[in-house]
Amino acid sequence: MILLHNVTKYYSTVSAIDHVTMEIPSGQTTVLIGPSGCGKSTLLRLMIGLITPDSGRITALDLPLDAEHLTDLRRRVGYVIQDGGLFPNMNAWENITIMARYLNWEPGRIQRRVEMLSGLTKINTPELQRFPSQLSGGQRQRVSLMRALMLNPEILLLDEPLGSLDPLIRYDLQEDLKNIFSSLNKTVVMVTHDLAEASFFADRIVLMHAGRIVQHGLLEDFVHRPAEPFVQTFIRAQRSWSV
């Protein structure tokens, strides 16, 4: 579980996150959605401690997200960014295993974990010897997911992981990701700007606007019980959703 209480974040005089209070339930997929600049990616970075709030508090896995607990929490949280964020000078296997090797896992343990994740993400073992530039966009995202899952984290954060992929590859990865989320039963927080994708993945959708949470629930709630006019405007702007 992740708890945010009255969290704010400013960039200069601009409020990126405006007094957000929210609970991310354990074992569910929560999807953050909203227009560009609404604060959803900033909120995700706050949850993993890449940036710190100007006020308020964040708790993850019953620990405060502060300097004392940050290293421990980061090992218990997997993080996937758009385009994968792989190190270009390492092959896929090296990218995936970087933290396990840093923590001095036994080679046999590393190999077993990589083989399990390779099957889970449907990437062939020979492809793991390739460098990121030699992989397709979909393969890079699968490798990035393997890296995020390598230490078997309790929480998985994904920042628009499918945003740069073409529609066919995106469709395949959507299906595979949903199956992975279901089989692993982890706490997942995912950022997207696509309402249809949010509805496909989410146990709960959280709509943001101008740094604040406007409404949360299922797609049906947004369509039939909008909390304010912006919700209706946002839904009308989408062209690919259906209830």
Secondary structure, DSSP 8 states (H G I E B T S, - for coil): -EEEEEEEEEETTEEEEEEEEEEE-TTSEEEEE-STTSSHHHHHHHHHTSS--SEEEEEETTEE-STTTHHHHHHTEEEE-TT----TTS-HHHHHHHHHHHTT--HHHHHHHHHHHHHHHT--GGGGGS-GGGS-HHHHHHHHHHHHHTT--SEEEEESTTTTS-HHHHHHHHHHHHHHHHHHT-EEEEEES-HHHHHHH-SEEEEEETTEEEEEE-HHHHHHS-SSHHHHHHHHH-SS---
